[in-house]
Amino acid sequence: MKAYPDEHQTVATLQEGKIEVQTENRQKQQLTPNEQLVYNSETSTLKVVKVNPEDILDWKNGNLLFSEATLGEIVQTLERHFNIS
């Protein structure tokens, strides 16, 4: 789960099992293993994408992996991870 008050996107990634997510305006979406849900609070939209299971394990093991990320997103992640500006 990735959710920060200063960001408009909330991201949930499921490795195993099954969950259902419901937004404030009653949109529902089910996630199955190796799926990632992205909710945009500005547009109230939900998007589900398939993810690589190895990427999930890298994150859980403390490794940082960036795929299709902007430089700004990478810098923000590094700042949060290492508690620096």
C-alpha positions as CSV (number, residue, x, y, z in Angstrom):
1,M,0.0,0.0,0.0
2,K,1.3,3.4,-0.9
3,A,-0.7,6.4,0.3
4,Y,0.6,9.9,1.3
5,P,-1.5,12.9,2.2
6,D,0.4,15.1,-0.3
7,E,-0.3,12.8,-3.2
8,H,-3.5,12.3,-5.2
9,Q,-2.8,8.7,-6.0
10,T,-3.2,5.7,-3.6
11,V,-1.7,2.5,-4.8
12,A,-2.5,-1.0,-3.5
13,T,-0.7,-4.1,-4.8
14,L,-1.8,-7.7,-4.0
15,Q,0.6,-10.6,-4.0
16,E,-1.7,-13.3,-2.8
17,G,-5.4,-13.8,-1.8
18,K,-8.2,-11.5,-2.9
19,I,-9.5,-8.2,-1.7
20,E,-12.3,-5.8,-2.7
21,V,-11.7,-2.0,-2.5
22,Q,-14.5,0.5,-2.3
23,T,-14.1,4.2,-2.7
24,E,-16.0,7.0,-0.9
25,N,-18.4,7.3,-3.9
26,R,-19.1,3.5,-3.8
27,Q,-16.9,2.4,-6.7
28,K,-15.9,-1.2,-6.2
29,Q,-13.0,-3.2,-7.6
30,Q,-11.7,-6.6,-6.8
31,L,-8.0,-7.4,-6.8
32,T,-6.4,-10.8,-7.5
33,P,-2.8,-11.8,-7.1
34,N,-0.2,-9.8,-9.0
35,E,-2.6,-6.9,-9.6
36,Q,-2.2,-3.3,-8.6
37,L,-5.0,-0.8,-8.0
38,V,-4.4,2.9,-8.5
39,Y,-7.0,5.4,-7.2
40,N,-6.8,9.0,-8.2
41,S,-8.5,11.2,-5.6
42,E,-8.6,14.2,-8.0
43,T,-10.6,12.4,-10.7
44,S,-12.2,9.7,-8.5
45,T,-11.0,7.0,-10.9
46,L,-9.8,3.5,-10.3
47,K,-7.4,1.6,-12.5
48,V,-6.1,-2.0,-12.2
49,V,-2.9,-3.2,-13.8
50,K,-1.0,-6.4,-13.8
51,V,2.3,-6.3,-12.1
52,N,5.4,-8.5,-12.1
53,P,5.5,-10.6,-8.9
54,E,9.3,-10.2,-8.7
55,D,8.9,-6.4,-8.4
56,I,6.6,-6.9,-5.4
57,L,9.2,-9.1,-3.7
58,D,12.0,-6.6,-4.4
59,W,9.9,-3.9,-2.6
60,K,9.2,-6.2,0.4
61,N,12.9,-6.9,0.7
62,G,13.8,-3.3,0.9
63,N,15.0,-2.8,-2.7
64,L,14.0,0.2,-4.7
65,L,12.9,-0.5,-8.3
66,F,11.8,2.1,-10.7
67,S,9.9,1.3,-13.9
68,E,8.3,4.0,-16.0
69,A,8.7,6.5,-13.2
70,T,9.5,10.2,-13.7
71,L,12.6,11.8,-12.3
72,G,10.3,13.7,-9.8
73,E,8.8,10.4,-8.6
74,I,12.2,8.8,-8.2
75,V,13.5,11.8,-6.2
76,Q,10.4,11.9,-4.0
77,T,10.8,8.2,-3.2
78,L,14.5,8.5,-2.4
79,E,13.8,11.5,-0.2
80,R,11.1,9.5,1.7
81,H,13.2,6.3,1.9
82,F,16.4,8.0,3.2
83,N,14.6,10.8,5.1
84,I,16.6,13.5,3.2
85,S,15.9,16.5,0.9
